[in-house]
Amino acid sequence: MNRTRALVIAGVAALVLVVAIVVAGPWAYSRFIVGEQPEELRLPTNGGQIADGDPVALEGEWTVTNNSVAGYRVDEILWGQDVTVVGRTDQVSGTASIDDGALSGVSVSVDMASVETDDERRDNQYRGRIMDTETYPESTFLQTGDVTIPDGEGPFTVPVTGDLTVRGVTRTVTVDLDVQSAGDAVSVSGSVPVVFADFDIPEPSIAGIAVDDSGVIEFLLELERV
């Protein structure tokens, strides 16, 4: 093989390698580095119940336990590949009250600095310029009006309106709460769509990563009687 032919073959091989990296690299990164993300937070089921045990009466005062989870879900285009990113934390607190069939006093607080994804670099951006968790360490939801719950012990869905505060900005939202009781616990799940600009959240996109202008706050709470 003469030198010219060898150089041509080497050049073609290098070009093929570059094309493969450009085309397959983002796909491989999105599938194997980002990987599969957690499923949406919903009521757990076990034969139609959230857990073994008899349903409990819902009347009384309730507090969120450390078995609760909250976080966010947002879609990105990562170097040309569609991915969904999920952040989660178990640093959630809150209370609720049910008296004479009326739900009131729903209060939920989330420690924003503890929210994590599968990428530390993304989390650093999130805690820094995007959510500025040093200045705004918590996000909260406070119910603003009583809601009558359906008769029976669940499962049921009830719309609850309240003030959602994220990054120091408060907006009124309505969230559908899915509720189920069993044993000594009550589980509540729900989600709230959020447009970033509505809460003065800076544009999350950076070079090579185009982030949607909205996302979803989701939660699965376990409550126990006070």
C-alpha positions as semicolon CSV with decimal commas, in nm:
position;residue;x (nm);y (nm);z (nm)
1;M;0,000;0,000;0,000
2;N;0,153;0,331;-0,103
3;R;0,176;0,625;0,132
4;T;-0,092;0,832;-0,046
5;R;-0,348;0,552;-0,027
6;A;-0,270;0,494;0,340
7;L;-0,323;0,861;0,417
8;V;-0,657;0,861;0,232
9;I;-0,778;0,555;0,424
10;A;-0,665;0,706;0,753
11;G;-0,843;1,031;0,669
12;V;-1,167;0,852;0,581
13;A;-1,148;0,648;0,902
14;A;-1,095;0,963;1,107
15;L;-1,390;1,132;0,936
16;V;-1,614;0,831;1,005
17;L;-1,505;0,836;1,369
18;V;-1,582;1,207;1,403
19;V;-1,926;1,162;1,246
20;A;-1,997;0,869;1,478
21;I;-1,901;1,076;1,781
22;V;-2,111;1,373;1,669
23;V;-2,416;1,160;1,590
24;A;-2,398;0,889;1,854
25;G;-2,226;1,081;2,134
26;P;-2,528;1,285;2,247
27;W;-2,753;0,979;2,221
28;A;-2,515;0,771;2,430
29;Y;-2,479;1,051;2,685
30;S;-2,855;1,096;2,718
31;R;-2,914;0,722;2,754
32;F;-2,620;0,603;2,960
33;I;-2,497;0,911;3,149
34;V;-2,830;1,080;3,217
35;G;-3,002;0,740;3,223
36;E;-3,355;0,649;3,317
37;Q;-3,528;0,903;3,539
38;P;-3,767;0,823;3,827
39;E;-4,133;0,778;3,742
40;E;-4,392;1,040;3,833
41;L;-4,484;1,058;4,199
42;R;-4,823;0,892;4,244
43;L;-5,015;0,712;4,515
44;P;-4,856;0,371;4,570
45;T;-5,092;0,081;4,516
46;N;-5,123;-0,260;4,673
47;G;-5,434;-0,428;4,546
48;G;-5,607;-0,090;4,523
49;Q;-5,483;0,027;4,864
50;I;-5,174;0,228;4,948
51;A;-5,075;-0,020;5,217
52;D;-5,202;-0,312;5,417
53;G;-5,438;-0,230;5,701
54;D;-5,784;-0,091;5,758
55;P;-5,872;0,259;5,636
56;V;-5,866;0,526;5,904
57;A;-6,113;0,803;5,974
58;L;-5,972;1,126;5,833
59;E;-6,098;1,366;6,098
60;G;-5,819;1,528;6,299
61;E;-5,480;1,698;6,275
62;W;-5,212;1,554;6,046
63;T;-4,840;1,615;5,995
64;V;-4,608;1,525;5,706
65;T;-4,363;1,245;5,790
66;N;-4,004;1,189;5,675
67;N;-4,129;0,927;5,427
68;S;-4,245;1,209;5,201
69;V;-4,087;1,315;4,871
70;A;-4,113;1,628;4,657
71;G;-3,930;1,761;4,355
72;Y;-3,947;1,876;3,997
73;R;-3,966;1,733;3,646
74;V;-3,854;1,925;3,338
75;D;-3,785;1,840;2,973
76;E;-3,456;1,928;2,805
77;I;-3,294;1,893;2,465
78;L;-2,944;1,775;2,549
79;W;-2,716;1,808;2,246
80;G;-3,010;1,726;2,019
81;Q;-3,155;1,447;2,234
82;D;-3,485;1,476;2,424
83;V;-3,443;1,396;2,793
84;T;-3,650;1,442;3,107
85;V;-3,471;1,553;3,421
86;V;-3,607;1,478;3,768
87;G;-3,496;1,635;4,096
88;R;-3,604;1,492;4,431
89;T;-3,578;1,558;4,804
90;D;-3,716;1,400;5,119
91;Q;-3,670;1,723;5,315
92;V;-4,040;1,804;5,326
93;S;-4,256;1,923;5,615
94;G;-4,618;2,023;5,651
95;T;-4,954;1,995;5,821
96;A;-5,323;1,956;5,740
97;S;-5,649;1,950;5,932
98;I;-5,984;1,785;5,868
99;D;-6,276;1,894;6,081
100;D;-6,641;1,815;6,019
101;G;-6,565;1,707;5,663
102;A;-6,366;2,019;5,571
103;L;-5,998;2,017;5,474
104;S;-5,808;2,324;5,595
105;G;-5,466;2,442;5,701
106;V;-5,275;2,255;5,430
107;S;-4,918;2,378;5,460
108;V;-4,617;2,226;5,284
109;S;-4,255;2,341;5,291
110;V;-3,967;2,203;5,083
111;D;-3,595;2,253;5,150
112;M;-3,481;2,362;4,804
113;A;-3,107;2,322;4,862
114;S;-3,156;1,950;4,926
115;V;-3,316;1,881;4,585
116;E;-3,089;1,653;4,381
117;T;-3,077;1,503;4,032
118;D;-2,834;1,246;3,894
119;D;-2,582;1,516;3,795
120;E;-2,390;1,728;4,046
121;R;-2,308;1,992;3,784
122;R;-2,676;2,042;3,709
123;D;-2,750;2,059;4,082
124;N;-2,486;2,328;4,130
125;Q;-2,650;2,537;3,856
126;Y;-2,990;2,475;4,015
127;R;-2,881;2,582;4,365
128;G;-2,683;2,875;4,232
129;R;-2,793;3,105;3,953
130;I;-3,126;2,934;3,881
131;M;-3,296;2,891;4,220
132;D;-3,050;3,084;4,441
133;T;-3,125;2,858;4,735
134;E;-2,901;3,059;4,966
135;T;-3,138;3,355;4,931
136;Y;-3,456;3,149;4,888
137;P;-3,401;2,830;5,091
138;E;-3,764;2,711;5,090
139;S;-4,062;2,678;4,862
140;T;-4,403;2,667;5,028
141;F;-4,770;2,601;4,962
142;L;-5,034;2,747;5,194
143;Q;-5,402;2,664;5,152
144;T;-5,622;2,975;5,130
145;G;-5,973;2,830;5,160
146;D;-6,145;2,531;5,319
147;V;-6,249;2,243;5,095
148;T;-6,520;1,986;5,161
149;I;-6,392;1,633;5,117
150;P;-6,609;1,352;4,978
151;D;-6,787;1,114;5,213
152;G;-6,603;0,790;5,281
153;E;-6,241;0,705;5,336
154;G;-6,098;0,722;4,985
155;P;-5,932;0,708;4,755
156;F;-6,056;1,043;4,631
157;T;-5,937;1,358;4,456
158;V;-6,000;1,705;4,592
159;P;-5,896;2,040;4,437
160;V;-5,716;2,268;4,683
161;T;-5,638;2,634;4,614
162;G;-5,353;2,813;4,784
163;D;-5,047;3,035;4,762
164;L;-4,741;2,874;4,604
165;T;-4,416;3,056;4,681
166;V;-4,108;2,973;4,474
167;R;-3,789;3,182;4,466
168;G;-3,960;3,452;4,670
169;V;-4,253;3,493;4,429
170;T;-4,606;3,394;4,534
171;R;-4,879;3,286;4,292
172;T;-5,224;3,143;4,352
173;V;-5,257;2,789;4,218
174;T;-5,506;2,505;4,239
175;V;-5,374;2,152;4,278
176;D;-5,570;1,828;4,260
177;L;-5,477;1,620;4,565
178;D;-5,513;1,243;4,532
179;V;-5,580;1,107;4,881
180;Q;-5,584;0,754;5,021
181;S;-5,584;0,633;5,380
182;A;-5,482;0,296;5,518
183;G;-5,354;0,174;5,851
184;D;-5,232;0,469;6,055
185;A;-5,127;0,683;5,760
186;V;-5,267;0,901;5,486
187;S;-5,090;0,938;5,151
188;V;-5,137;1,243;4,929
189;S;-4,996;1,298;4,581
190;G;-5,024;1,576;4,328
191;S;-4,845;1,797;4,080
192;V;-4,840;2,164;3,983
193;P;-4,730;2,294;3,641
194;V;-4,497;2,591;3,673
195;V;-4,397;2,847;3,411
196;F;-4,049;2,964;3,513
197;A;-4,103;3,327;3,416
198;D;-4,406;3,346;3,647
199;F;-4,173;3,293;3,944
200;D;-3,881;3,502;3,816
201;I;-3,675;3,189;3,760
202;P;-3,386;3,271;3,524
203;E;-3,357;3,099;3,187
204;P;-3,214;2,755;3,274
205;S;-3,072;2,680;2,928
206;I;-2,697;2,684;2,868
207;A;-2,477;2,601;2,569
208;G;-2,577;2,261;2,432
209;I;-2,875;2,223;2,666
210;A;-3,212;2,376;2,578
211;V;-3,450;2,360;2,873
212;D;-3,827;2,403;2,842
213;D;-3,966;2,729;2,980
214;S;-4,188;2,535;3,220
215;G;-4,178;2,229;3,441
216;V;-4,379;2,038;3,698
217;I;-4,357;2,035;4,077
218;E;-4,462;1,693;4,205
219;F;-4,498;1,538;4,547
220;L;-4,596;1,225;4,735
221;L;-4,663;1,292;5,102
222;E;-4,720;1,055;5,388
223;L;-4,906;1,204;5,684
224;E;-4,959;1,074;6,034
225;R;-5,201;1,186;6,300
226;V;-5,065;1,442;6,545
